[in-house]
Amino acid sequence: MREQPTSSNASNAWSDLHAAVRAFVARRVRDAHTADDIAQDVMLKTQSHLASNAPAADKLEAWVFRVARNAIVDHYRARRDGGSVDAVDAIAVEEPESTPAAELSQCIRQIIQRLPAEYAQALTLTDLEGLSQQQLADRIGLSLSAAKSRVQRAREKLQAMILDCCDVERNRAGAVVDYQTTQRTPKYCGESDVCGS
């Protein structure tokens, strides 16, 4: 007989999530007291919104980390007058798997399949399956320069489609910090929630 969840189990899960959020914040905010405050605020904000605005249970962790990331960005924006904003750019580093970048990567796979076949093949073999451009050229019977050109054009087309699909926020290094779906998203990703909401 399966053991029923208890309030103790829920409390332990919440404590584990709080610890993960605290570690996430601490990697991005140097001052330990400030990191504690931000993490505590995130958990309080999360609890206060659970009743009315919480996502489905399987997306709760990603939602909490999005709240945490936004809180860190707000923290650094409030301090902009006194220093560099480079720390804001560091927020995307070492994010857990359930993040906007990971969510967006699932949508990108669908978008790649909407490219013309030769471009979809080039990106699938190189960027998704890890073939070198020389290996791509050998496999599909092109010269190396033609294979490189095809991959470059495919990446340009993919980027244009992504930017038309979603509003993507990147840091200075080009890493995805956040994204928002738009009314155009279903054109590329269908009506599913693959790209989040």
C-alpha positions in Angstrom: 0.0 0.0 0.0 1.4 3.4 -1.1 2.3 5.7 1.7 0.1 8.8 1.7 1.9 12.2 1.7 2.0 13.8 5.1 2.5 17.4 6.3 6.0 16.3 7.4 6.8 15.2 3.8 5.4 18.5 2.5 7.5 20.4 5.0 10.6 18.6 4.1 10.0 19.2 0.4 9.5 22.9 1.1 12.7 23.0 3.2 14.6 21.4 0.3 13.2 23.9 -2.1 14.1 26.8 0.2 17.7 25.4 0.5 18.0 25.1 -3.3 16.7 28.7 -3.8 19.1 29.9 -1.1 22.0 28.2 -2.9 20.9 29.6 -6.3 20.8 33.1 -4.9 24.1 32.8 -3.0 25.9 31.9 -6.2 24.7 35.2 -7.7 24.7 37.6 -4.7 28.0 37.8 -2.8 26.8 39.1 0.5 25.4 36.2 2.6 22.9 38.3 4.6 21.5 39.8 1.4 21.3 36.4 -0.2 19.4 35.1 2.9 17.0 38.1 2.7 16.3 37.6 -1.0 15.8 33.9 -0.6 13.4 34.4 2.3 11.5 37.1 0.3 11.2 34.7 -2.6 9.8 31.9 -0.5 7.3 34.3 1.2 6.2 35.7 -2.1 5.8 32.1 -3.4 3.7 31.1 -0.5 1.5 34.1 -0.7 0.7 33.5 -4.3 0.3 29.7 -4.2 -3.4 29.8 -3.6 -4.3 31.9 -6.7 -1.4 32.1 -9.1 0.7 29.0 -8.7 1.5 26.9 -11.8 0.8 23.2 -12.1 2.7 21.0 -9.6 5.1 19.8 -12.2 6.1 23.4 -13.0 6.3 24.7 -9.5 10.1 24.5 -9.2 10.7 26.3 -12.4 8.2 29.0 -11.4 10.0 29.4 -8.0 13.4 29.8 -9.7 11.9 32.3 -12.1 10.7 34.4 -9.1 14.2 34.0 -7.5 15.9 35.2 -10.7 13.6 38.2 -11.0 14.3 39.1 -7.4 18.1 39.0 -8.0 17.7 41.1 -11.1 15.6 43.6 -9.1 18.3 43.6 -6.4 21.0 44.6 -8.8 18.9 47.1 -10.7 18.2 48.9 -7.4 22.0 49.2 -7.0 22.8 50.2 -10.5 23.6 53.8 -9.6 26.4 52.7 -7.4 28.2 50.1 -9.6 28.5 47.8 -12.5 25.6 45.8 -13.9 27.9 42.9 -14.7 26.5 40.9 -11.8 23.1 40.9 -13.5 24.7 39.2 -16.5 26.0 36.4 -14.2 22.5 35.4 -13.2 22.1 32.9 -16.1 25.2 31.0 -15.0 24.7 27.5 -13.5 20.9 27.6 -13.5 19.1 24.4 -12.7 17.6 22.3 -15.5 14.0 23.6 -15.0 14.8 27.1 -16.2 13.6 29.4 -19.1 16.7 28.4 -21.1 15.9 24.7 -20.7 12.2 25.3 -21.5 13.0 27.4 -24.6 15.4 24.6 -25.8 12.4 22.3 -26.1 10.6 24.8 -28.3 13.7 25.4 -30.4 13.7 21.7 -31.3 10.2 22.2 -32.7 11.2 25.3 -34.5 14.1 23.6 -36.2 11.7 21.1 -37.7 9.8 24.0 -39.3 13.0 25.1 -41.2 13.4 24.0 -44.8 14.5 20.4 -44.8 18.2 21.0 -45.7 18.6 23.5 -42.9 16.8 21.4 -40.4 19.0 18.5 -41.3 22.2 20.6 -40.9 21.3 22.0 -37.5 20.0 18.6 -36.2 23.2 16.8 -37.2 25.6 19.5 -36.0 24.1 21.5 -33.1 21.9 18.7 -31.7 23.8 15.5 -32.5 27.3 16.9 -32.3 28.7 16.2 -35.7 31.5 18.5 -36.9 30.9 20.6 -40.0 33.4 18.4 -41.8 31.5 15.3 -40.8 28.3 17.0 -42.0 29.9 17.7 -45.3 31.0 14.1 -45.7 27.6 12.7 -44.7 25.5 14.8 -47.1 28.0 15.1 -49.9 29.0 18.8 -49.8 32.3 20.6 -49.7 33.3 21.8 -46.3 32.7 25.5 -47.3 29.2 24.6 -48.5 28.5 22.8 -45.3 29.7 25.7 -43.2 27.6 28.1 -45.3 24.5 25.9 -44.9 24.9 25.7 -41.1 25.4 29.5 -40.9 22.3 30.2 -43.0 20.3 27.7 -40.9 21.4 29.3 -37.7 20.4 32.8 -39.0 17.0 31.5 -40.1 16.5 29.8 -36.7 17.4 32.9 -34.8 15.0 35.0 -36.9 12.2 32.5 -36.2 13.0 32.4 -32.4 12.9 36.2 -32.2 9.6 36.2 -34.1 8.2 33.4 -31.8 9.2 34.8 -28.4 10.5 37.9 -26.7 14.0 36.6 -25.5 16.1 38.4 -23.0 19.9 37.7 -23.1 22.8 38.7 -21.0 25.9 40.3 -22.5 27.5 36.9 -23.1 24.4 35.9 -25.2 23.0 33.4 -22.7 19.2 33.3 -22.3 18.2 35.0 -19.1 14.4 34.9 -19.7 11.8 34.7 -22.4 8.1 35.5 -22.8 5.8 33.8 -25.1 3.8 36.0 -27.5 0.7 35.7 -29.6 3.0 34.5 -32.4 4.3 31.5 -30.3 1.6 29.0 -31.4 2.7 29.6 -35.1 6.0 27.9 -34.2 5.3 25.7 -31.2 1.7 24.8 -31.7 -0.9 25.2 -29.0 1.0 23.1 -26.4 2.7 24.6 -23.4 6.1 23.4 -24.5 7.4 26.9 -24.4 5.9 27.7 -21.1 3.3 30.4 -20.5 
